Amino acid sequence: MIPTVLPISADEHRAFIREQPWASFLQTPGWATVKSEWRGESLGWYDGERLVGAGLVLYRKLPKLPRYLAYLPEGPVLDWARPGVSDDVGDWLAPMTEHLRSRGAFGVRMGPPVVTRRWSAEQVKAGIADDTVHRLGEIAPLVRSSTGARVVQQLEALGWRRQVAQGGFAAGQPSYTFVIPLVADDGTRRTQDDVLAGMNQLWRRNIRKAEKAGVVVAQGSREDLKAFHDLYVHTARRDHFTPRPLAYFETMYDALGADDPDDPGRISLWLAHHEGDLVAATVGVRVGKHAWYSYGASSTDKREVRGSNAVQWAMIRDAIAHGADVYDLRGITDTLDADDPHVGLIQFKVGTGGQAVETVGEWDLPLNKLLYRGFELYLRRRS
């Protein structure tokens, strides 16, 4: 079956997302409002008259030219595991690329949410401790996905180019994430005690330490975004990254909060205080049964009260209470080198007892090779 790809309304898009077992918040109509420098369009995949897939496309205009990069972050939302999709990827992507070409796209970038490999926390921890291991890929995975392998093989055969995530224009999403499954292998839901027992000793001790120190975690409101942002800027200076402006978080809070009245609690702000001082703060997102930790900030002072552990534990418990299947700690790098500065973030997340997950990553398809080469040059100059 070769589907038809047509524009759909935001309401049709929302209704489709609502019925899916999993979809990234980056593929919701509200995300187009957050990414105001891009132009958004919702597309639908039809089997006859039945809507069987959807995608949020973000169009970014080239400087001085009416041509666009068409980007589907963590999309499109299809049943990638279905044999008819994973065995015939070209049939599902060709009508999309032709539509995007008609919209003036010189190239397409997408990040199919298809898992290729998984590693347990124990495997990652052992890899960090092993001086001969430097990358996740050097460890035999806990799970290797045949669907992921088929999708990768076909994308390569179809001329799609695997991308390394870049900043700025490319807006790349991570290929590696760390997640805490909230449903056991036998299908039973994990309790708070189950998840806590799966954490390492340091995490459990830090959660207890925060409780004994009197750290109080509560959900904030839009009015608390300024306090979050002040701490976030402090964190950016300490950890040497470029912070987003307060207006970005205000737009994100408003857009995702209003995106679907039938799915309340899509975005939340969490604040951890100790004796009146804000010591940690996070932004969380939930779509259906998937909960994400999106942004975080922590104070350099009072680190001994472990506000970061306390706020994460509160978010995990909230995800469990709302019936989430996964708590997603978002991106990690694939490094396991103990001397790499990124390994500290991995160690923090590994302590939760979850899993490292690799997806197929982001892929580009040049539709106009000359413009695409110019686009690549533009990106290199920006970086």
N, C-alpha and C positions, 0 to 999 in steps of 0.2 A: 504494500500500500504506500503510495506517494502522497503525502499530505499537501494541503493547500495552506499557505501562510498569508494572513490578512491582518490589517490593523484592527484592534479591538478597543473598546472603551475602557476607561479606568475601572468602572464598576464591574464589567465583565472580567477584567483581569483580577480584581479583588476576589470575586466569587470563585474563580478557578483556584487561586492560591489557597483560599479557605478550605477547599476540599482535598488538598494535597497532604500526604504524610510528612513532607518536608519541602521547604522552599526558603532560600536565603532572603533576609530582609533587604539585600541589595537588588532583589528582583521584584520588589513591591512597587506599586505606582507611586507611593509616597517618597521613595528614594529619588525619583526624578526631581522633586521639589528641593530636596537637600542638595543635589548636585546642580545648582542653578547656572553654572557656567557651561553646562551641557543642555542640549534639547532632548527631551524624552519622548518615546513613542512605545506604546504597548502593542505587541504582536501576538497573534493567536495561531496555533497549528490546528487545522481542522481535518478530521476523517469524515468526509461527507459534510454533514451539518453539525457533527459533534466536536466540541472543543476538547482537544487532547493534549495541548501544550500551550505554554505562554512564555513570553520573554519581555523584559524591560530593556529597550535599546536606548543608549545614551549617545547622542551625536555631538562630536566635538569638531568645530570648524577649524580648518587650517588657516593660519594667518594670511590675510589678503586674498584668499581664494574661496569660492563657494563650494568647497568640497569638504568631506567629513570623514573622520574615523568613527565607525559605528561600534559601540562597545556594549557587551552584555556581561556585566560583572556577576560571576558565580551563576551563570545561566547559559542557555535557556532552561526553563523548568519543563523537562520531559521525563517520561518513564524510561530512563536510560538503561535500566536493567532488563527491560522487555526485549526479547529476542528480535522482534521486528525493528527495533530502534538500534540496538548495539551491533546488529549484524548488517545493517544498511544505513549507516550514519549519513552517507552522501545523499540518500533520498530525503532525509529529514532536514539537512542543512542547505541543499541547493535552492529550494524555494525561498528560504530566508535570505540567502546571499543575493539572489536576483531582486528581491524586493529592496534590499538595502542599496544595491547598485542604482536602482531607479530613484532612490532618494538622494543620490549624489555621493554615496560612500566610495572612497578610494581604497578602503581596507576595512576589514572586520576583525574585531578582537572579542574573544569570548572565553569564559572559564567554566566549562561543564562541571557541575558538582558531582563528579564520579570518582569514587574512592579507588585507588590502585593498591595501596598497602597500609597495614596497621602494625604498630609495635606496642607492646605492653610497657607500663612504667618501669617494670623490673628490667626489661631489655634495654631501655634507654639509660637507666641508671648504671647498668653493668657496662654499657658502651662508653659512658663518660669516664668510668673508672679504669677502662682498658686503654693503655697508652698506644696500642696498635690500631685502635679504631678512631676514625676522625669524622665520619659522616654516617647518618642514619642508614643510608643505602648499603653500607658495608655489613649490616646486621641482617640475618635472615628474618623476614617479617613474621609476625604472629599470624597474619592473614594476608594472602595475595589474591586480589580480585581478578577473575577471568573477564568480567565485564569491563573493568578498567583497561586491561591489556588489549581487548578488542577495540575499544574506542581509540586508544592511542595509536594502534596499528593502522586503523582506517584514516584517522586524521592525517597521519604522515603520508599515506598513500594518496590522499586527496589534495595534497599540496599545502596543508595548513602548517604553520611554523610554530614550534614550541617557544614560548617566551620566558625570559627571566624577568621577574617582577622588578619594575623600575618606579621611581617616584615621579612627581610632576604630572605631565600630560598623560603618561601611560597609566597612571592610577592602578597599578597592578595589585592583585589580591594574592595572599600567600598560598603556596602549594602545600605547605605543611602547617597543620594546626594541632592543638592539643585539646582533647575532649574528655569529659567524664560521662560515661554511659550511665543513665539512670534507670535502665531496664537490664536485668540480668540475662545471661545467655539462654536461660530456660523460659524467658518471657515474663517473669515476675518483676514487679516494680521494686527497686531498691529503696530502703528506708534511709532516714538520716543516719541512723546507727550503722547501717551497712556502708554508706559512703564514708562516714568518719573512720570506720574500721579499715577501709581500704587506703586511707592516707598514711603517709609515713609518720614516724614518731615525732619528727620535728614539727610537721604541720599540726598534729594533734596537740603537741605541747604549746605551740604558739596560739592556737585557738583558746586553750585553757588560760594561758597567760593574759590574753586580751580580756577575757571574762573577769579574771581576778583583779586586773588593773582597773576595771570599771569602764572599759570602752563600750560606748553605746552606739549601735548602728540603727539607723532609721531611714526610711525612704524620704526623699526631699521632694520639692515642687519646682516649678519653673523659676520661682523667685530665688531658689538656691543655686541656680546655674552660675551666678557670678562668683559665689564662694568656691564652687567646684573649679571654675576656670582659673581663679587666682592660684589655687593649689596646683592645678595642672601646669600653669606657666612656671611655677616654682620647680616642679618636677622636670619640665623640659630644660630649664637652665642647668639643673643638677646632672641630668642624664644626656645632655647635648643632642637634643632633637628640636626641630622647629615646631612650635605649637600652632594649633589652629586658633583662629580668633573666636571670641565669645559669640559673635553673630552666627557662626557655623553651628554651634551647639544649640543656640536658640532656634534656628531654623530646623535642625534635626529633631529637636524635642517637639516642636509644633507639628512638623510634617508627619512624623511617624505616629505621634500621639493621636492625630486626627485621621490617619489613613483608613482605618477600618473600624467603625463603631461596633461591629460584631466580634472584634478581637481586641478587647480592652487590655491595657497594660502592655502595649507593644513596646514602649520605651519607659525606662524608669531611672531615677537618679538616687544613688545610695550614698549616705554620709556617715562616717565614723568619727565620733567625738570622744575626747578624753578630757574630763574636767573643763569642758567648754571650748577646748581647742579642736579644730578640725584636723585630724591626723591622716585620714584617707578618704577618698571619694571615688566613685565609679559610675559609669553609665552602662546600663544593661538594656538588652533588646530581646523581645520574645515574639516569635511568629509561630502560631500553632503549638507544636510540641517540641520546638527547638528554642533554647535560651542561650543567649550570647553575653559574654563580658566584652564590651566594646571599647571603652576608654577607661583609664584609671589614673589616679594621682595620689601621691603620698608625701607627707611632711618629712623633711630631714630630721627635724627635732622629734623627740619622743618615739623614735623608731622601736625602742625597747617594749612599747606597749602593744606592738604587733597589730596596728590598725588595718594593714593590708590583708592579713589573714582573716581578721574579724569580718571585714566587709565582703570578702569573697565567700566566706562561710554563710553569711546572711543571704547572699544572692543564690547560692547553691540550695539552701533550704527553701527559699521562695520558689525556685524552679521545681523542686520536688513537690511542694504544696500545690502547684498549678498543673501537675501532671505532665511535666516535660519529660521527654525521652532522653534528651541530651543536654548537658551544660557545656557550652563551647567556650574555651579560653582563648580562642582565635590563634593568631599566627605565632609560629616559632621558625627558626632557621633549621637547617638540617645538620648543623655542626654539633659534634660531640667532643670536640677538642677542648680539654680542660683549660687551655690558655686563651681560648677565644672569648672576647668580651660578651658575646651573645649567650654563652652557655649558662650564665647566671639566671637568665629569664627561663630557660628550659628547665633548670633545676627547680626553680620556684613552682613551675607548673607540674613537673613530674611528681612533686611531693603530694599532689592531690590523688595520686593513684590511678589516673585515667589512662588514656591511650594517645600516642602520637599517630596522626593520620596524614597520609599523602593522597592528594587528588591528582587528576591528570594535569592540572595547572592551566595556565592561560595560553591560548593559541591565536595566531594571526593568519588571516588569508588576504594577501594583496589582491585587490581588484583592478587597480591601476598601478603597474609596477614602477613607473617613473615617479609618480606622486608618493608612492609608498617609500621608495628609496630616499626621497627628499624628507619625508616624515622621520625616517630613522636618523638621518643626519641632524635634523632639528632636535631630536631627543638627545643625541650624543652631545650636542653643543650646550643644551640646557643642563646636562649632568656634569 
